[in-house]
Amino acid sequence: EVQMVASGGDLVQPGGSLRLSCAASGFTFTDYWMIWVRQVPGKGLEWVSNMDRDGSDKYYVASVRGRFTISRDNAKSSLYLEMNNLRAEDTAVYYCARGVNRWTDYWGQGTLVTVSS
Amino acid sequence: DVVMTQSPLSLPVTLGQAASISCRSSQSLVHSDGNTFLTWFQQRPGQSPRLLIHKVSNRGSGVPDRFSGSGSGTDFTLKISRVEAEDVGVYYCMQSTKWPPTFGQGTKLEIK
């Protein structure tokens, strides 16, 4: 069974940092590109970042570029999102998702990041 | 970025009746390779999004055949032939022809 378990969400002050993790299982991690998508509670979805299978190609949405860093450890079947200089508008549930071709076919359960003083 | 506009935003439906959701894009979603990367997701209350349809009309694994997708260019539709109680939730379209992928605002389906 495909599973992706996101963790690391927390309450953090503006300007603070956080590292999200996503542990994947039930599939060959290296066969897929991976994505982070966020959702403000009660609102819509926003694509945040994606990384290809070997980590050589990365994309960031403009609002997080320069502050967030996506990475993966294929030996551990894990995806990460390092978030620095956090802002109130980064408050959201962060989902990791599996990429196939040009869409996503499975999403993890999400982890809540709250940026507030 | 490509703007995706869904309608309606709220969709009350009687059990057993059909439902239809529209999704329009601000630009053509036909990729240079000839494919159209338009995806539909379902998000049930308290759950993560689930893939329903990819490339306009291809159902994801395990998706019931009462869900169907159609459309071309900038105009797309998700249809549910006979709504069941488990279909309650929010439905999103997403384009991934042009980067970054962008989502519609969501359509909340509820039972009358």
Contacts between the chains, C-beta under 8 A, distances in Angstrom:
chain1	res1	chain2	res2	distance
A	44	B	92	7.1
A	44	B	103	5.8
A	44	B	104	7.6
A	44	B	105	5.3
A	44	B	106	5.4
A	45	B	41	8.0
A	45	B	49	7.0
A	45	B	92	6.0
A	45	B	94	7.5
A	45	B	103	4.4
A	45	B	106	7.8
A	46	B	103	7.2
A	47	B	100	4.9
A	47	B	101	4.7
A	47	B	102	7.0
A	47	B	103	7.5
A	59	B	99	6.4
A	59	B	100	6.8
A	61	B	100	5.4
A	95	B	48	5.9
A	95	B	49	7.4
A	101	B	37	8.0
A	101	B	54	7.7
A	102	B	31	7.9
A	102	B	35	7.9
A	102	B	37	4.7
A	102	B	96	4.5
A	102	B	97	7.5
A	103	B	37	6.4
A	103	B	39	4.5
A	103	B	51	7.4
A	103	B	54	4.9
A	103	B	55	7.7
A	103	B	94	7.2
A	103	B	96	5.5
A	103	B	101	8.0
A	104	B	39	7.6
A	104	B	51	6.8
A	105	B	51	5.0
A	105	B	54	7.5
A	105	B	60	6.4
A	105	B	61	7.6
A	106	B	51	7.3
A	107	B	48	4.2
A	107	B	49	5.2
A	107	B	50	7.2
A	108	B	48	6.5
A	109	B	48	5.6
A	110	B	48	5.9
